[in-house]
Amino acid sequence: MQATTDAERSILGAIIINPTLIRTCIGLRPAHFEAAVNRDTYAALLALDEAGTPVDLVTVRKSAPHVPVDYLAGLLDGVPRLENIGAWVTIVQQAAEARRIARGLKAAAEADTPAAQIAAASAVLEGGAALETAPKPIGDIVKAAFESFEAIATKGGMSGLPSGFPGLDRIVCGFRPGDLVILAARPGVGKSALAMQIVQNSSARSLVVSLEMSRLALVRRMLSSASGVNQRAIQFGLRESQWESLAKAGAAAYGLPIWIDTSANTVQGVKRSARSIQGLQLIVVDYLQLMEGKAENRQAEVAGISRGLKRIAEEMQVCVLALSQLSRPAERKDKRPQLTDLRESGAIEQDADIVLLIYREEMHNPTDTNAGRAEIIVAKQREGDTGTVRLNFDKTVTSFFEDPPTQESLL
């Protein structure tokens, strides 16, 4: 396209006239240039700048001897306003991205097998964040920050997806795009149940990657929780009133924007599944230790999985809610879970923006006073406070619920 050619030439001419402008070409690489002669010239300019060599027609010609001298001289003719170089860089980068996508789609269309078509299409998607990885000037980020302040104000102080539990939302202010949230507990405490309630309460377009339960088992539990019909009745026979309650819950769940995948057991698998859903806002992984990776030991493998999930959150601008097992508590008097109990890797704590730990005292010391009581401990929040929220837990329907707000509900 002529506009792209003009932008490429204008960038090169502007840098030869004022070599300091090359440092404003944030993220621009030789590969972004369509014309080979322009790629070579820009590569030469980068090399000269890195070496601290003065830039003029003589030094550029020496650094790129196969570029005709009359072509270099022609770059200086008719260069528009030098301060427009940022706009030219954007034109060149966007044109490069358009060419990359076109090549990928052509390769996918010409592939001989479905597997090859998927691989080619995945390669297109994998490169989609290339322009976003370039450094950005702080002015752009300040502008984005104030836009986020305004958005939070219009949402009543919520900066992300609501959990549906007011006490928890008061502490974390919602689950934000780009966040990796870890929800951890010992087996049988209610991780999956709480995660599914958050999915339903948020009304977000959600992908649930369930590696522990089948799709049917997960939906049965979800309907039990939503309807108040205990799971034993679902398994052994329902009364008429229970059928009605389940029917209402089923009708409400039928149209929810929730997708369930039971096969995506790698970071790449989660990414592929997530990219197949337009407008995705939330990914739930149940649970992290059941995922597979490649590393020399299990600790390094889990660390790689954790980092991979964080990258998915950032690249796709979704919230990733990853469930995690906790190690058996050490011989300490207070059995409340701590960050150090996260199983198999300290990288989980490091990568997480928020860590939520579930504690039910009745699991350790059952009494009449603590029966059905639960605590959600916000053990880490990168951009906010920590704290504890008291909830109730009904194990017959595997459902958490919050008492009406009181001063004591937030510790």
C-alpha positions as CSV (number, residue, x, y, z in Angstrom):
1,M,0.0,0.0,0.0
2,Q,1.2,3.5,-0.8
3,A,0.5,4.8,2.7
4,T,2.7,2.1,4.2
5,T,5.5,2.8,1.7
6,D,5.3,6.5,2.4
7,A,5.3,5.9,6.2
8,E,8.4,3.6,6.0
9,R,10.3,6.1,3.9
10,S,9.3,9.0,6.1
11,I,10.5,7.2,9.2
12,L,13.9,6.5,7.7
13,G,14.3,10.0,6.3
14,A,13.3,11.6,9.6
15,I,15.9,9.5,11.5
16,I,18.7,10.4,9.0
17,I,17.8,14.1,9.4
18,N,17.5,13.9,13.2
19,P,19.1,10.6,14.5
20,T,17.7,11.1,18.1
21,L,14.2,10.3,16.7
22,I,15.1,6.6,16.5
23,R,14.6,6.4,20.3
24,T,11.0,7.4,19.8
25,C,10.3,4.5,17.5
26,I,9.2,2.3,20.5
27,G,8.8,-1.4,19.6
28,L,9.6,-0.8,15.9
29,R,11.7,-3.6,14.4
30,P,13.2,-4.1,10.9
31,A,10.8,-7.0,10.4
32,H,7.9,-4.5,10.5
33,F,9.1,-2.9,7.2
34,E,7.5,-4.3,4.1
35,A,10.2,-3.3,1.5
36,A,13.5,-5.2,1.9
37,V,15.5,-2.0,1.2
38,N,13.7,-0.2,4.0
39,R,14.3,-3.2,6.4
40,D,18.0,-3.1,5.6
41,T,18.2,0.7,6.0
42,Y,16.4,0.6,9.4
43,A,18.6,-2.2,10.6
44,A,21.6,-0.1,9.7
45,L,20.2,2.9,11.6
46,L,19.7,0.7,14.7
47,A,23.2,-0.6,14.5
48,L,24.7,2.8,14.2
49,D,22.7,4.1,17.1
50,E,23.7,1.2,19.3
51,A,27.3,1.7,18.4
52,G,27.1,5.4,19.1
53,T,28.3,6.2,15.5
54,P,27.1,9.5,14.0
55,V,24.3,9.0,11.4
56,D,24.6,10.5,8.0
57,L,24.4,9.3,4.4
58,V,28.1,8.2,4.5
59,T,27.8,6.1,7.6
60,V,24.4,4.6,6.6
61,R,25.8,3.7,3.2
62,K,28.8,2.0,4.9
63,S,26.6,0.1,7.3
64,A,24.2,-1.0,4.5
65,P,26.5,-1.2,1.3
66,H,23.8,-2.9,-0.8
67,V,21.4,0.0,-0.4
68,P,21.9,2.3,-3.4
69,V,23.2,5.7,-2.4
70,D,20.6,7.5,-4.6
71,Y,17.9,5.7,-2.7
72,L,19.3,6.9,0.6
73,A,19.5,10.4,-0.7
74,G,15.9,10.2,-1.9
75,L,14.7,9.5,1.6
76,L,15.6,13.0,2.6
77,D,13.3,14.6,-0.1
78,G,9.9,15.7,1.0
79,V,9.9,14.3,4.6
80,P,6.8,15.6,6.3
81,R,6.8,17.2,9.8
82,L,9.3,15.2,11.9
83,E,7.1,15.3,15.0
84,N,4.6,13.0,13.2
85,I,7.0,10.1,13.4
86,G,4.9,8.4,16.1
87,A,2.0,8.2,13.7
88,W,4.2,6.7,10.9
89,V,5.5,4.0,13.3
90,T,1.9,3.0,14.1
91,I,1.0,2.8,10.4
92,V,4.0,0.6,9.7
93,Q,3.4,-1.7,12.8
94,Q,-0.3,-2.1,12.0
95,A,0.5,-2.9,8.3
96,A,3.0,-5.5,9.5
97,E,0.4,-7.1,11.7
98,A,-2.1,-7.2,8.9
99,R,0.4,-8.9,6.6
100,R,1.2,-11.5,9.3
101,I,-2.5,-12.3,9.8
102,A,-3.1,-12.6,6.1
103,R,-0.2,-15.0,5.7
104,G,-1.4,-17.1,8.6
105,L,-4.9,-17.3,7.3
106,K,-3.7,-18.3,3.9
107,A,-1.5,-21.0,5.4
108,A,-4.5,-22.3,7.4
109,A,-6.7,-22.4,4.3
110,E,-4.1,-24.3,2.3
111,A,-3.2,-26.8,5.0
112,D,-3.8,-30.4,4.1
113,T,-5.3,-31.7,7.4
114,P,-7.5,-30.3,10.1
115,A,-4.6,-30.6,12.6
116,A,-2.4,-28.5,10.3
117,Q,-5.2,-26.0,9.8
118,I,-5.6,-25.6,13.6
119,A,-1.8,-25.3,14.1
120,A,-1.6,-22.6,11.4
121,A,-4.6,-20.7,12.9
122,S,-3.2,-21.0,16.4
123,A,0.1,-19.5,15.2
124,V,-1.9,-16.4,14.0
125,L,-3.5,-16.1,17.4
126,E,-0.3,-16.6,19.3
127,G,1.2,-13.6,17.6
128,G,-1.8,-11.4,18.2
129,A,-0.3,-9.6,21.2
130,A,2.9,-8.6,19.4
131,L,2.1,-4.9,19.2
132,E,1.0,-4.8,22.9
133,T,4.4,-6.1,24.1
134,A,6.2,-2.9,22.9
135,P,7.2,-0.4,25.7
136,K,4.7,2.5,26.0
137,P,5.4,6.1,27.0
138,I,4.2,6.9,30.5
139,G,1.8,9.5,29.2
140,D,-0.3,6.8,27.5
141,I,-0.4,4.8,30.7
142,V,-1.4,7.8,32.8
143,K,-4.3,8.4,30.5
144,A,-5.4,4.8,30.8
145,A,-5.1,5.0,34.6
146,F,-7.5,8.0,34.7
147,E,-9.9,6.1,32.4
148,S,-9.9,3.2,34.9
149,F,-10.5,5.6,37.8
150,E,-13.6,6.9,36.0
151,A,-14.8,3.4,35.2
152,I,-14.4,2.4,38.9
153,A,-16.4,5.5,40.0
154,T,-19.3,4.6,37.7
155,K,-19.4,1.0,39.1
156,G,-19.7,2.1,42.7
157,G,-16.1,1.4,43.6
158,M,-15.9,-2.0,41.8
159,S,-12.8,-2.3,39.6
160,G,-13.6,-5.8,38.3
161,L,-16.1,-8.7,38.3
162,P,-18.1,-9.1,41.4
163,S,-17.8,-12.3,43.5
164,G,-21.4,-12.0,44.7
165,F,-20.3,-11.9,48.3
166,P,-20.4,-8.3,49.6
167,G,-17.8,-8.8,52.3
168,L,-15.3,-10.2,49.8
169,D,-16.1,-7.5,47.2
170,R,-15.5,-4.8,49.8
171,I,-11.9,-6.1,50.2
172,V,-10.9,-7.0,46.7
173,C,-13.2,-4.6,44.8
174,G,-13.8,-7.2,42.1
175,F,-11.6,-9.5,40.0
176,R,-9.8,-7.4,37.4
177,P,-8.8,-8.2,33.8
178,G,-5.2,-9.3,33.8
179,D,-5.3,-10.7,37.3
180,L,-4.3,-14.2,38.4
181,V,-6.4,-15.1,41.4
182,I,-5.5,-18.2,43.4
183,L,-8.3,-19.9,45.4
184,A,-6.7,-22.5,47.6
185,A,-7.9,-24.9,50.2
186,R,-7.5,-28.5,51.5
187,P,-9.5,-31.2,49.7
188,G,-13.2,-31.2,50.5
189,V,-13.3,-27.7,51.9
190,G,-15.3,-26.3,48.9
191,K,-12.9,-24.7,46.3
192,S,-14.9,-25.9,43.3
193,A,-18.2,-24.9,44.9
194,L,-17.1,-21.4,45.7
195,A,-15.5,-20.9,42.3
196,M,-18.7,-21.9,40.5
197,Q,-20.7,-19.6,42.7
198,I,-18.4,-16.8,41.7
199,V,-18.8,-17.7,38.0
200,Q,-22.6,-17.6,38.4
201,N,-22.7,-14.4,40.5
202,S,-20.4,-12.5,38.2
203,S,-22.6,-13.0,35.1
204,A,-19.4,-12.9,33.2
205,R,-18.6,-14.8,29.9
206,S,-16.7,-17.6,31.5
207,L,-14.6,-20.6,30.6
208,V,-14.5,-23.3,33.3
209,V,-11.6,-25.8,32.8
210,S,-12.6,-28.7,35.0
211,L,-9.9,-31.3,35.4
212,E,-11.3,-33.0,38.5
213,M,-15.0,-33.3,37.7
214,S,-16.9,-34.2,34.6
215,R,-19.1,-31.7,32.9
216,L,-22.2,-33.4,34.1
217,A,-21.0,-33.7,37.7
218,L,-20.1,-30.0,37.7
219,V,-23.5,-28.9,36.4
220,R,-25.3,-31.2,38.9
221,R,-23.5,-29.6,41.7
222,M,-24.2,-26.1,40.3
223,L,-27.9,-26.8,40.0
224,S,-28.0,-28.3,43.6
225,S,-26.3,-25.1,44.9
226,A,-28.6,-22.8,43.0
227,S,-31.8,-24.7,43.8
228,G,-31.2,-25.6,47.4
229,V,-32.0,-29.3,46.6
230,N,-29.4,-31.5,48.3
231,Q,-27.3,-33.8,46.2
232,R,-28.5,-36.9,48.0
233,A,-32.0,-36.2,46.8
234,I,-30.7,-35.7,43.3
235,Q,-28.9,-39.1,43.4
236,F,-31.7,-41.1,45.0
237,G,-35.0,-39.5,43.9
238,L,-36.7,-36.1,44.0
239,R,-40.0,-35.0,45.4
240,E,-42.3,-32.9,43.3
241,S,-41.3,-29.6,45.0
242,Q,-37.7,-30.4,44.5
243,W,-38.3,-31.0,40.8
244,E,-39.8,-27.5,40.6
245,S,-36.8,-26.0,42.3
246,L,-34.4,-27.7,40.1
247,A,-36.4,-26.8,37.0
248,K,-36.2,-23.1,37.9
249,A,-32.5,-23.4,38.6
250,G,-32.0,-25.2,35.3
251,A,-33.9,-22.6,33.3
252,A,-31.8,-19.8,34.9
253,A,-28.6,-21.7,34.1
254,Y,-29.5,-22.7,30.6
255,G,-28.7,-19.3,29.0
256,L,-25.7,-18.4,31.1
257,P,-22.5,-17.5,29.1
258,I,-20.5,-20.4,30.6
259,W,-18.4,-22.9,28.7
260,I,-17.0,-26.0,30.3
261,D,-13.8,-27.8,29.1
262,T,-12.5,-31.0,30.7
263,S,-9.6,-31.6,28.4
264,A,-7.4,-28.5,28.5
265,N,-4.8,-29.8,30.9
266,T,-1.9,-27.6,29.7
267,V,-1.3,-23.9,29.5
268,Q,-1.5,-24.0,25.7
269,G,-4.7,-26.0,25.9
270,V,-6.3,-23.4,28.2
271,K,-5.2,-20.7,25.8
272,R,-6.6,-22.4,22.7
273,S,-9.9,-23.1,24.5
274,A,-10.1,-19.5,25.7
275,R,-9.4,-18.0,22.3
276,S,-12.3,-19.9,20.8
277,I,-14.8,-17.8,23.0
278,Q,-15.4,-14.2,21.9
279,G,-15.6,-11.6,24.6
280,L,-14.3,-13.9,27.4
281,Q,-14.0,-12.3,30.8
282,L,-13.2,-15.0,33.3
283,I,-11.3,-18.3,33.2
284,V,-11.6,-20.8,36.0
285,V,-9.0,-23.7,36.2
286,D,-9.9,-26.5,38.6
287,Y,-7.3,-27.2,39.7
288,L,-3.7,-26.0,39.1
289,Q,-1.9,-29.1,40.3
290,L,-3.8,-31.3,37.8
291,M,-2.3,-29.4,34.9
292,E,0.7,-30.7,33.0
293,G,3.8,-28.9,32.0
294,K,7.4,-29.6,30.9
295,A,10.2,-29.2,33.5
296,E,12.9,-31.1,35.2
297,N,11.0,-31.4,38.4
298,R,7.5,-31.0,39.7
299,Q,8.2,-27.7,41.5
300,A,9.6,-26.1,38.3
301,E,6.6,-27.6,36.4
302,V,4.0,-26.0,38.7
303,A,6.0,-22.7,38.5
304,G,5.8,-22.8,34.7
305,I,2.1,-23.4,34.8
306,S,1.5,-20.6,37.2
307,R,3.5,-18.1,35.1
308,G,1.7,-19.4,32.0
309,L,-1.7,-18.7,33.5
310,K,-0.6,-15.2,34.5
311,R,0.5,-14.5,31.0
312,I,-2.9,-15.7,29.6
313,A,-4.6,-13.2,32.0
314,E,-2.4,-10.4,30.8
315,E,-2.4,-11.2,27.1
316,M,-6.1,-11.8,26.9
317,Q,-7.1,-9.2,29.5
318,V,-9.3,-11.6,31.4
319,C,-9.3,-12.7,35.0
320,V,-7.9,-16.2,35.6
321,L,-9.2,-17.8,38.8
322,A,-7.0,-20.9,39.4
323,L,-7.8,-23.3,42.2
324,S,-5.0,-24.8,44.1
325,Q,-4.4,-27.5,46.7
326,L,-2.9,-26.6,50.0
327,S,-0.4,-28.8,51.9
328,R,-1.5,-30.5,55.1
329,P,-1.1,-27.8,57.8
330,A,2.0,-28.2,59.9
331,E,1.7,-29.1,63.6
332,R,0.6,-25.6,64.6
333,K,-2.2,-24.7,67.0
334,D,-4.0,-22.4,64.6
335,K,-5.0,-24.5,61.6
336,R,-5.9,-21.6,59.4
337,P,-4.1,-21.9,56.1
338,Q,-1.2,-19.6,55.3
339,L,0.5,-18.6,52.1
340,T,3.4,-21.0,52.9
341,D,0.9,-23.9,52.6
342,L,0.5,-23.4,48.8
343,R,1.5,-26.8,47.5
344,E,4.6,-27.5,45.4
345,S,5.8,-24.1,44.4
346,G,6.4,-20.7,45.9
347,A,6.0,-19.3,42.4
348,I,2.2,-19.5,42.8
349,E,2.3,-16.9,45.5
350,Q,4.7,-14.8,43.5
351,D,2.7,-14.8,40.3
352,A,-0.7,-14.3,42.0
353,D,-2.3,-10.9,42.2
354,I,-4.8,-12.1,44.8
355,V,-4.7,-15.2,47.0
356,L,-7.8,-16.5,48.7
357,L,-7.7,-19.2,51.3
358,I,-10.7,-21.1,52.5
359,Y,-10.9,-22.2,56.1
360,R,-13.6,-24.3,57.8
361,E,-12.8,-25.0,61.5
362,E,-15.3,-27.8,61.6
363,M,-12.9,-29.8,59.3
364,H,-10.3,-29.8,62.2
365,N,-12.4,-29.5,65.4
366,P,-16.1,-30.1,64.8
367,T,-18.4,-28.5,67.4
368,D,-21.9,-27.2,67.4
369,T,-20.7,-23.6,67.4
370,N,-18.5,-23.8,64.3
371,A,-20.7,-26.2,62.2
372,G,-21.4,-24.6,58.8
373,R,-19.0,-21.7,59.4
374,A,-16.4,-20.7,56.9
375,E,-13.8,-18.0,56.4
376,I,-12.4,-16.6,53.2
377,I,-9.0,-15.3,54.0
378,V,-7.6,-12.7,51.5
379,A,-4.0,-13.6,52.2
380,K,-2.5,-11.5,49.4
381,Q,-3.7,-8.6,47.3
382,R,-1.1,-6.9,45.2
383,E,-3.1,-3.7,44.9
384,G,-5.1,-3.6,48.1
385,D,-5.7,-4.8,51.7
386,T,-5.8,-8.3,53.1
387,G,-8.5,-9.4,55.5
388,T,-11.0,-12.2,56.3
389,V,-14.7,-12.6,55.4
390,R,-17.0,-14.9,57.4
391,L,-19.4,-17.0,55.4
392,N,-21.7,-19.9,56.0
393,F,-21.4,-23.3,54.2
394,D,-24.2,-25.7,53.6
395,K,-22.5,-29.0,52.8
396,T,-25.8,-30.7,51.7
397,V,-25.9,-28.4,48.6
398,T,-22.1,-27.4,48.6
399,S,-23.0,-23.7,48.8
400,F,-21.5,-20.7,50.5
401,F,-23.7,-17.8,51.6
402,E,-23.2,-14.6,53.6
403,D,-25.1,-13.4,56.6
404,P,-26.8,-10.0,56.2
405,P,-24.1,-7.3,56.5
406,T,-23.0,-6.5,60.1
407,Q,-20.0,-4.8,61.5
408,E,-18.6,-8.2,62.6
409,S,-18.9,-9.8,59.1
410,L,-15.7,-8.1,58.1
411,L,-12.8,-8.9,60.4
